[in-house]
Structure formats: C-alpha cells, structure tokens
Amino acid sequence: MKKKICLITGGNSGIGKATALELAKLGATVVILCRSKEKGQDAVREIVEQSGNQDIHLLLADLSSQRMVRQAADEFKEKFNKLDVLINNAAVFLPNRTETEDGIETTFATNYLSHFLLTHLLLDSLEASGEGRIINVASKHNGIKMNFEDLMVKNKYVFYKAVGPTKLGLILFTKELAKKLDGKSVTVNSLHPGIIKSNLMHQLPWILRKVFLAMSAKTEKGAKTPVYLATSEDVKGVNGQFFVNCKPAKTTVEANDPIAAKRLWDVSMSLLRPDILK
C-alpha cells in the first residue's frame, strides 16, 4: 500500500481506528477524519507509534454539517493530488432526535448523507488515482426498510428507527453509484463489519449496551473486511457488491430494489445545499 492514500471517516476510534492502523502498517498514507481535535490528535499519535508510519494525517469536521464536510474535502484536495481509498465509516447512535444546522435529522445527516456528499466531492480525486476504491461500512439489514414518507424520523423517534435505514441507505447508495461509475476507474462496495465493540455503544440504553457487549467482537476483527476491500487484488474491478467476512454476500429484497436506490439518490441530491456541490 505504499504510495496509496486512504481517507477514513471516524478514524479516531473503533473500527475506523483499527482499519487506519492496519493500513498504516502496510505503508499507506492514512488520513483520518473526525470531529474532535483532541481525540483525533491522540489517534494519530497512537497510530504512528504502533505502526512506525509517520505519514498519518488528521482532518477535522462535524459530519452532520454539509459546510464542514465541504471544508474537509477542500482541505484534503489542497494537501493531496489523488485519493486511492475512501472508507465511509463514521456513525452515531443518538438516543434523542435532533436536527443539524441544515435542518436534517442528525443520524441521517451523519451516518448517510455526509458520506453521500463526501463521496461526490472527492470523486475527481478518486478518479485521479487510476484505481479509486470507495468502501461504505454498512451492516446486515434484515427487516429494515426505507420509510421515504418519514426519512427524518419525525414520527415517534427511537434510535434504531433512525440508524437502520442509514445503513440500508449506504447499501442502496453503493448499488446506484456503482451503475453511475460503470466504465470508470473507480469502484464502490459496501460491507457488514460484524457486531463490534466500539464507542457507539456508549450512546445506547444501558440494557442494550449489556446485550451488544456480550455479543461483540474486538475492533481488529471488524477492520478485516474494510482492509481487505482497500488492499486486495481479488476485488480489483469489483463494483456494487456487499461483503461479509471478506466474501460477497446476498442483500435483502429491500437492498436490491433499484427503484428505491434511485429514489434515495434523488432525495439525497435534493437535501444537499446548492452552494455545497458547486
């Protein structure tokens, strides 16, 4: 992975940090994007110490803000002339409903729309790589549907009603984007990392924290599939697939719905501020 540049959202903790560390050990230039300067600097320092790789960088942005996502993308382009791997990993589990400065429900804005936007803003950098790879960290999604009548979860908000569709949304985004990238030098795939111990669990009600912690694996295991998709020659040219344990896996009927994928794409475009994409 030497001379490869990788950008990971949420790269300061959990799966993102474990992925960043493994890519750093392989010699990649690693850029982690997170909200907290202090936590980001601590993560960079730890990754450098554990990998021996000095080429680790920090970008700061609150992903719920379209303005800050744009600023981060612009800052990346000022520092680097290409992007080889974009790993859209960051996510939040919020117990209470809030809205962003853009008037969008925060879970949807952070987990899904920020990555939709960041990917668009960095597509030219990915194309400059000659073999750009986009990796969307989603999840298994049985029983989850996109409620297009209430994407902002205004009706009886609970965290799982907000989080599940954002992960399904990333899979639908992957499939729709793969169609649009056909014939280009950039590929996009999504994955389920497994149930992994992470800081996200601190945002869950205590009883759910107990259940998830009992079922969860270490973050190193969660990083295996993202690292595989970022580095393996086996997936060169593979586009629009969903991976579990480093292998292609089937998705649900809802995730395979091309009408829903196109509808979500159109809705997503309508939610982006016109001045952000110009």
VENSULRA-V910413 format. One record per pair of residues at least 4 apart in sequence whose ideal C-beta (glycine too) atoms are under 6 Angstrom apart, sorted by the first residue. I is the first residue (numbers start at 0). J is the second residue. D is the distance in whole Angstrom. If there is no record, write none. Layout:
BEGIN
i: (I | I)
j: (J | J)
d: (D | D)
END
This chain:
BEGIN
i: (0 | 0 | 0 | 0 | 1 | 3 | 3 | 4 | 4 | 4 | 4 | 5 | 5 | 5 | 5 | 6 | 6 | 6 | 7 | 7 | 7 | 7 | 7 | 7 | 8 | 8 | 8 | 8 | 9 | 9 | 9 | 10 | 10 | 10 | 10 | 11 | 11 | 11 | 11 | 11 | 11 | 12 | 12 | 13 | 13 | 13 | 14 | 14 | 14 | 14 | 14 | 15 | 16 | 17 | 17 | 17 | 18 | 18 | 18 | 19 | 19 | 19 | 20 | 20 | 21 | 21 | 22 | 22 | 23 | 23 | 23 | 23 | 23 | 24 | 28 | 29 | 30 | 30 | 31 | 32 | 32 | 32 | 33 | 34 | 35 | 36 | 39 | 43 | 43 | 46 | 46 | 47 | 47 | 58 | 58 | 60 | 60 | 60 | 61 | 62 | 62 | 62 | 63 | 63 | 63 | 63 | 64 | 65 | 65 | 65 | 68 | 68 | 68 | 69 | 72 | 72 | 75 | 81 | 81 | 81 | 82 | 82 | 82 | 83 | 84 | 84 | 85 | 85 | 86 | 86 | 87 | 87 | 88 | 90 | 91 | 92 | 92 | 92 | 92 | 92 | 93 | 93 | 94 | 96 | 97 | 98 | 98 | 99 | 99 | 99 | 103 | 104 | 104 | 105 | 106 | 106 | 106 | 107 | 107 | 108 | 109 | 110 | 111 | 111 | 115 | 115 | 116 | 118 | 121 | 125 | 125 | 126 | 126 | 129 | 130 | 131 | 132 | 133 | 134 | 134 | 135 | 135 | 135 | 136 | 137 | 137 | 137 | 137 | 138 | 138 | 139 | 140 | 140 | 140 | 140 | 143 | 143 | 144 | 145 | 145 | 149 | 152 | 152 | 152 | 158 | 159 | 164 | 168 | 169 | 170 | 170 | 171 | 171 | 171 | 172 | 173 | 173 | 174 | 174 | 175 | 175 | 176 | 176 | 177 | 177 | 177 | 180 | 186 | 188 | 188 | 189 | 190 | 190 | 191 | 192 | 192 | 193 | 193 | 194 | 194 | 195 | 195 | 195 | 195 | 196 | 200 | 200 | 203 | 203 | 207 | 208 | 211 | 216 | 222 | 224 | 224 | 226 | 227 | 227 | 228 | 240 | 241 | 241 | 242 | 243 | 250 | 250 | 271 | 271)
j: (25 | 26 | 27 | 230 | 26 | 27 | 83 | 28 | 79 | 82 | 83 | 22 | 27 | 29 | 84 | 30 | 82 | 85 | 15 | 18 | 19 | 31 | 86 | 88 | 32 | 87 | 88 | 89 | 15 | 88 | 89 | 15 | 16 | 19 | 31 | 16 | 31 | 33 | 38 | 39 | 42 | 16 | 198 | 197 | 198 | 218 | 192 | 195 | 218 | 221 | 222 | 88 | 42 | 218 | 219 | 222 | 222 | 225 | 226 | 29 | 31 | 46 | 46 | 49 | 222 | 226 | 27 | 29 | 29 | 46 | 50 | 52 | 55 | 50 | 54 | 55 | 56 | 58 | 57 | 58 | 60 | 71 | 39 | 61 | 39 | 59 | 57 | 55 | 57 | 50 | 55 | 53 | 55 | 71 | 74 | 67 | 68 | 71 | 67 | 89 | 109 | 113 | 99 | 105 | 108 | 109 | 100 | 101 | 272 | 275 | 113 | 116 | 117 | 275 | 120 | 121 | 79 | 124 | 127 | 128 | 121 | 124 | 125 | 128 | 132 | 229 | 121 | 133 | 134 | 225 | 114 | 135 | 136 | 110 | 109 | 158 | 162 | 199 | 202 | 203 | 105 | 106 | 158 | 156 | 105 | 102 | 104 | 103 | 105 | 108 | 108 | 151 | 152 | 109 | 110 | 161 | 162 | 111 | 165 | 112 | 113 | 165 | 165 | 168 | 172 | 267 | 271 | 133 | 125 | 131 | 185 | 184 | 185 | 184 | 184 | 185 | 186 | 187 | 225 | 228 | 169 | 173 | 189 | 192 | 166 | 169 | 170 | 189 | 166 | 191 | 191 | 166 | 167 | 251 | 254 | 163 | 167 | 253 | 164 | 259 | 154 | 156 | 160 | 161 | 162 | 163 | 168 | 263 | 189 | 189 | 254 | 259 | 260 | 263 | 176 | 187 | 189 | 239 | 260 | 260 | 264 | 180 | 187 | 187 | 238 | 239 | 185 | 238 | 228 | 240 | 241 | 224 | 242 | 243 | 221 | 224 | 216 | 221 | 214 | 215 | 215 | 216 | 218 | 221 | 215 | 208 | 211 | 207 | 208 | 211 | 212 | 215 | 220 | 226 | 242 | 245 | 230 | 231 | 245 | 234 | 247 | 248 | 250 | 247 | 248 | 254 | 255 | 275 | 276)
d: (4 | 5 | 4 | 6 | 4 | 5 | 4 | 5 | 6 | 6 | 5 | 5 | 5 | 5 | 4 | 5 | 6 | 5 | 5 | 6 | 5 | 5 | 4 | 6 | 5 | 6 | 5 | 4 | 4 | 5 | 3 | 4 | 6 | 4 | 3 | 6 | 6 | 4 | 5 | 5 | 4 | 5 | 5 | 3 | 6 | 5 | 5 | 6 | 5 | 4 | 6 | 4 | 6 | 4 | 5 | 4 | 4 | 5 | 6 | 5 | 5 | 6 | 5 | 6 | 6 | 5 | 4 | 5 | 5 | 5 | 4 | 4 | 6 | 5 | 4 | 5 | 5 | 6 | 6 | 4 | 6 | 6 | 5 | 5 | 6 | 6 | 5 | 5 | 5 | 6 | 5 | 6 | 5 | 5 | 6 | 4 | 6 | 4 | 5 | 6 | 5 | 4 | 4 | 5 | 5 | 5 | 6 | 5 | 5 | 5 | 5 | 5 | 5 | 5 | 4 | 6 | 6 | 6 | 4 | 5 | 6 | 4 | 5 | 5 | 5 | 5 | 6 | 5 | 5 | 6 | 4 | 5 | 4 | 5 | 5 | 5 | 6 | 5 | 4 | 6 | 6 | 5 | 6 | 4 | 5 | 6 | 6 | 5 | 6 | 5 | 4 | 4 | 6 | 6 | 6 | 4 | 6 | 6 | 6 | 5 | 6 | 4 | 4 | 4 | 6 | 5 | 6 | 6 | 6 | 3 | 5 | 6 | 6 | 5 | 6 | 4 | 6 | 4 | 6 | 5 | 4 | 5 | 4 | 6 | 5 | 4 | 5 | 5 | 4 | 5 | 5 | 6 | 5 | 6 | 6 | 4 | 5 | 5 | 5 | 6 | 5 | 5 | 6 | 5 | 6 | 6 | 6 | 6 | 6 | 5 | 5 | 6 | 4 | 5 | 6 | 5 | 4 | 5 | 5 | 4 | 5 | 6 | 5 | 5 | 5 | 3 | 5 | 4 | 6 | 5 | 5 | 5 | 4 | 5 | 4 | 6 | 6 | 5 | 5 | 5 | 6 | 6 | 6 | 4 | 4 | 5 | 5 | 4 | 5 | 6 | 6 | 6 | 4 | 5 | 5 | 5 | 6 | 5 | 4 | 6 | 5 | 5 | 5 | 6 | 4 | 4 | 6 | 6 | 6)
END
